[in-house]
Amino acid sequence: MKYAFAKRVRHLQSSAVRDILKIVNQGNVISFAGGLPDDDLFPVAAIEDAFSRALSKGKKAMQYGETEGYFPLREVIIERMKNKGIQGFTPEHVLLTTGSQQAIDLFSRIMIGPGDVIFTEEPTYLAALQVFQSYEAKIVPIRCDANGMDLDDLQEKAKVYRPKVVYVVPTFSNPSGRVWSLERREALVRLAHKQNFIVFEDDPYGDIQYHDAGYTPMAALDDGSHVVYTSTFSKTAVPALRTGWIVGPYQIIRMMAQAKQANDLHSNSLAHQALYELCMNFDLDAHIQKISDLYGHRKNVMVDAIRSSGLKTAEFVDPEGGMFLWLEVDPRINTDSLLKEAVRRGIAYVPGAPFYAGTPQYNTLRLNYTHATDEQIGKGMQIMTDLFAEVEEEEDLQIKV
């Protein structure tokens, strides 16, 4: 039977990460693929207490809620953002979403039409690319280095394309782990004001810092008119609560709330109330420091494994926070075509190609280090680097012959 799908639906693509996880879950495979927090660090007792406190308020706790989300939690979020320097907003400027992924979709729903230009980093978060593609946007990648978008490339392309939106993950980027310099952040915000486009700042990892550097969000450099900022509790509390938020100009947030009404009415209001109780009765910042310490240690284990692997080419930015390490290997290695063999040997990663809006680099891959133990990281990295080294050796032999 043939089905007539809407034009926009035809642009939807399957998530590379989700497809890999399906394979991984079928067998005994060490996975560096998904961006999963460590289950053992979930504050189970505190979550149980938070839900108990929420439910103790009576039946009203289980009733429908506001589309914008539980008001006291929005007040807490405003205060937490003030600690990052994001000022001038009220709870009316905050929309609670089903994870920050929904924030990207709702924003795109009201702001993006066919042919609208979106600038992204290269590489960038693959799920955001999928959303933008589904709304038939014209995605223009901007060349990047360790400090963020190349300003010359950004300014030249801005003259040609006149973007409507610039989507960035400037603090511990997914996938690259890079951190934008303050100079690059300030320059992008200035250009947004000059050319009147919106900067969409995606910051799910910014709290997970290994050196307490205190990076300044772009939303803290704006006057509340040209930057929308989204983050989530998924990485710092627990992902199953599926609670993110977005803050920005009131008119944009109001339109997103209207779109959300048509989408799901409101996100899980009981989870919102529990998160509020968690924030009020649990030291979330101390918990974030605890997970940051452990994740920083595991990152070091992975970095040491790469440096001692013997791979002839292995370039990466040593991340100062977040959950991912981006690896560029010998150009003769195709990480996409090697994934099946890697899984057969007992290791999974995410090939780098889906993270590119422009020409993909097939010798790249993203590695997650937060969900594996030290032993698993050591064993898994040995399997992976041995596989890559075999390809290097075979290619060298062919070249010599």
N, C-alpha and C positions, 0 to 999 in steps of 0.2 A: 504494500500500500504506500502511495506517495502522500506526503503531507506538505501543505502550503505554509511554510514558516514566514513570519514577519521578517522584513529586510534586516532589522536591527538584531534579531535573534541569530541570524545567519553569521553575524560577526563574532558571536561568542565562541571562545576557545576553551578547551579543557586546561586545567591547571597542571603544569608539569610537575609541581611538587606533590599535588594530590595523587596524580597517576603513579608517581614513584612510590608513595607511601602505601598504595594498594599492593604493589609488588612486594615491598619490604615486609608488610604485615603477614604475608603468606609463608614466610620462612624465618630461619634463624640468621638474620642479617643485622650487622652493626650499621646503624643509620646515622649519617651526618646530613641527611636531606631536609627534614622538616625543621622549622624554627620553633622547636618545642622547649618550654621551660622544664626544669627538673622536677618530676613529680614529688620526689622526696622533700623538696623545699616548700611545698604547698603548706600554708598555715592552717592545717585542718581544724585544730581545736578552736582557733580564732574565728574561722569561717562558721563552724557549728554554733559558736556563741553569738556571732553576728546575726545569723538567721533566727536563732532563738529570741534574741532581743527584738528583731523586726516583727516576728509573729506574736510576741507578747503584747503588742499594741492592739490586737484584736482583729476582727474580720476585715476591717477596712484595709489592712495591710495586703489583703489578697484581692482587692477590687481593682478595676481599671484605673489607670493613672493618666497624667498629662502626657501629651505627645512629646513635649520637650524633655520629659524625664523628671524624676523625683527632685523637687526643688531644694531640699536641704543638701542633697548630694551635689547639685550644681553649685551651691554656695561653697561647699568644701573644695570643689575643683577650682573655683575662682581664687580661693586663698592659696591653694597649692601652686597655681600658675603665677601668683604674685611673687612667690619665692623664687621663680625663674626670671622675674623682671617683666612679666607680661601684665601690664596695668591697664586700667581704664575700662574694663568690662564688668558687666553685672550678670547675674544668673540668666537674665533675659537674652543675653548674647550666647548662651551655651545650649547646645542640643546634645542630649545623650543618645547614643546610637548602639546598634547591635555590633559591637566591635568597631574599630576604626575603618575596617573595610567597607562597612555600610556608609560611613561618612564620605568616602571617595565616590561611591555610587550615587548617593543623594545629591552631592555637589555637582557631579557630572550631569545628572538628570535635569537640573534646573539651569545649568550654565553652558553646557556643551551641546552643539548641534552639528550636523554633518558638515565637514569641511573646516570647522573651527580649529585654530592652531593651538597646540599644546607643546610647550618645550619641556623636555625631560633631561635628566642626567643620562649619561651613557657610560656604563649600564645603569639600569634602574629597577625598581620593584616590579616584578613581572605581573603580579595581580593588578596593579594600577594600570599597566599597559593593556591588560585584557579589558578592564572597564572602559578606558578611553576608546579602544578599538570598537567596543560594542556600541558606542554612541557615534561612531563614524568620524571621529576627530582626525585631523591631520597631525600626526605626532612627529616633531622635529627634534632629534637628539642633539645635545650640546656636548662638545668635547670636554672631558674632565681630567683633572690630575688629582694629586693627593689632597689639595686644598679646596676642591670643589669645581664648579663650572669655570672653564677658561673664559675670562672676561672678554677677550678679543673676539672669540667665536660667538659668545652670547650677544655682544653688541652688534656684530656684523649681521647675524641671522635675525636679530630683532628689527633691524632696519628693513630687511627683505620681507619677513613673514608677519610682522606685527602680531605677536601672540596674544591670545585671550587669557591664557593661564600658563604659569610656569610651575610645574610640579617638582618638588624637591624633597629629599630625605637627607637633610644636611648634617645630622648628628648620628654617627655610627650607621651609615647608610646600609640599606639592604639592596644589593648584595655586597657592596665593595668594602664596607666597614670604615669608609673614609669619614673625616670630619672637616667641614668647611671652615676656612679661616674667617675671622671676624671681618677682615677687609672684603672678602667675597660676599659675605652675608649683607653687609652694608651696601655694597655696590648693587646687588640684585634688588634690594628694597628701594634704593634711589631710582633705579631704572623702571621699576614698577610704577612709581609715582610719575615719572617723566612720561612714560608711554601708556599709562593707565591700564595696566593688566593686573590680574590677581596672582599672587604667589600662594600656592597651596603647600603649606609646610606640614609634612607628615613626620611625626616624632614619637614612634612607639618605643624606641630604645634609649631615649636620651637620659633616663634616670639610671640606667645600668652603666655606671662609670667606674673605671678601674683606678683612676688617679684623682678623682674629685676636681676636675679642671673647671667646672662651672661654665660650660659653653652657653653663649647667649642665643636664645631662639630668635629667629627673624621676626616673630610676632612682637618681641620686646623692642625691636628697632623701628617698628611701624607706629603710626598714630591711630591704628584701629580701622584704617580705611582700605588697605590693599593686601593684607595678609590674612588668610584663614589658617587656623592651627588645629591639628587633630592629634590626639593621643589615645591611650587605652590603659585599662587596668589588667589586660591579658598577660602582659609580661612581668608585672610587678606584684599582682595578687594571684589570681587564678584565671586561666583562659576560659574555663567552662561558664563563667558568669557572663561572658560575651558583652562586656560593657566598655564602650569607648565614648569619646566626646569630640565635638568640634566647636570652636569659638571663632568669631569673626564679625564683620560688619552686620548690623542688625537685620538689614533687608535681605542679605543672603541667608542668614540663619532662619529668618521667618519663612522664606520660600522653601528652604530645605525641610522645615517642620511640616509645611503643607504637603510636600511630596511624601514625607514619612507617614502622614495620616493615610494617604492612599496606599502606602506600601504595607505597613504592619500595625497601624494605629499608634502603638508605642512599643518600646523595648521592654524587657522583663522588669516590671516595676518592683517585684519582690527582691530581685537581685540588686536593684538600685538601693533599696532600703537596707539590705544586708551590707552592701558596700559602705553606705553611710555609717552604719554602726561599727563596721570594721575600722574605718578611718577615725572614728571618735574614741574607740576603746582598745585599739591595738596600735603599736608603734610601727606603722607602715614604713617609715623611713629607715628604722633599724633593720627591718626585714629586707628592704631593698639593698642596704649595705651588705647584709649577709649573703644574698644571692650574687651581688656584684663581686664579692671576695672570692666565692667559689668559681664563678664563671671566669674571672680573670685568671685563676689558677689553671683551669682546664684549657683556656686559650693558650697559656704558656706551654702546656704539655703538647698541644697540637703544633705550635710554632716550632718548638724544639725538635719534634718528630720530622717536620719538613726540612729543617736546616741540617739535620743529620742523615737525611734519606739518601743522599748521593745523586739525586736528580740533577741533571746537567743544567736544566733551566727550571726555576721555580721562583716566580716573582709574586710578591704580595705586600699589602699594607698591613703592618702589625696593628690590629685594632686596639683602641684605647677604651673600648666599651662595646655594648651591644651583644650580639649573639652569633655573628658570622665572620668567616674568614674567606676572602676572595682570592683564588689562586690562578695564576697564569703560568702554564707549563710550555714545554717545547711546542712550537707551531705545528710540528708533524703529528702531534697527539690530538686526536678528536675525542673529546670527553663524552660526546653524545653517543657515538658509535661504540665506545668502550663500556658504556654503562651496563649493558646486559651481561657482559663478561664479569664486570666488577661485582654485580649482584650475585652471579653464580659462585663467585669466590667468597662472598659473605660481607660485602661492603656496599653502601649506597651513598651517593652524593647527588647534587643537582647540577646538571650540565649548564654551562654559562650562556649558551646561545639564546634561550628564551628571555633573558634579561635585556636584550638589545632591541632598541626601536629601529636602529639602522642596520648596517651590515654586521651580522653576528660574528663573534670570535669563538671558534669551536675548540680552541685550546684553553678554555677557561672553565672554572667550576666554582660553585659555592659550597662551603663546608660549615655545618653547624656543630658547635662544640659544647653546648649547654646541657644536652640531654644524655650524654655518654659519660661513663666513668673514666678515670685515668687509664685503667687497664683496657677498656674498650677503645679509647682513643689511640693508645699505643698499638694495639693489635690491628685495628682498622686502618690506621695510617700506613702500617707496614704492608698490608695487603694492597692498598691503593698505590703506594709509591713503587712497590715491586712491579705491579702491572704496567705503570707508566714507564718504568725503567726498561722493561722488556721491549716496549714499543720503540724507545730511543735506540736500544741496542740493535733491534732488527733493522731499523731505518739506516743506522750507521753502516751495517753490513751491506745493505743494498747499495748505498752510496759508494762504498769502497769497491764493490764488484763492478 
